[in-house]
Every structure is written in structure tokens, then in C-alpha cells.
Amino acid sequence: MSRRIKWLVVLGGALLIAVLLYSTLQQTRYRYEVCVTFQGQSHCATAQGRTRDEAVRSAQEIDCTMLANGRDENMVCLDAIPTSVRAVSGK
């Protein structure tokens, strides 16, 4: 393998690692704690996401999974407005 090709392979590998690292960091840009009350029970969960809405929705999905019994209740729970939404700093 020529020296030029080796350098291109190394450069391509470094570029791939940089792109993967950047995209990974962008996926967890926002972190929120969301509390949901459903059928008299409350649950709070924290989630991260690329956008505020993704982070809030992910946390709400965790809450509803813990509170609802079955798919139908889970869908009703996901349509409910969260009791509280709070930005969380740090990781």
C-alpha cells in the first residue's frame, strides 16, 4: 500500500470519528425533567434530546410507561399535558 493511500485511510478514519462524536453530542443537547400525573399517580423522569421537544417527549414517554396499564392508557397519558417541565443542567 502506498504512503498516500495510508494517509487517506487515516484521514478518512479520523474524519469518521469526528462526525460520529459531533452527532452524538448533538443528540443529547437538551436535558429536561418532566413530571406527569395520570389516574391519581405521579412520576417524574429525566431525558435528553436533540431539541427541547424531543427531550420533553422522551421523558413523558418514560413517565407514561410507568403510570399506564396497557397501550390504550399509555396513549391517553401521552396526550395529557405534563404536570411540570424543568430544564436540568449537567449530565
Buried (B, 14 or more C-beta within 10 A) or exposed (E): EEEEEEEEEEEEEEEEEEEEEEEEEEEEEBBBBBBBBBEEEEBBBBBBBEEBEBBBBBBBBBBBEBBBEEEEBBEEBBEBEBBEBEEBEEE
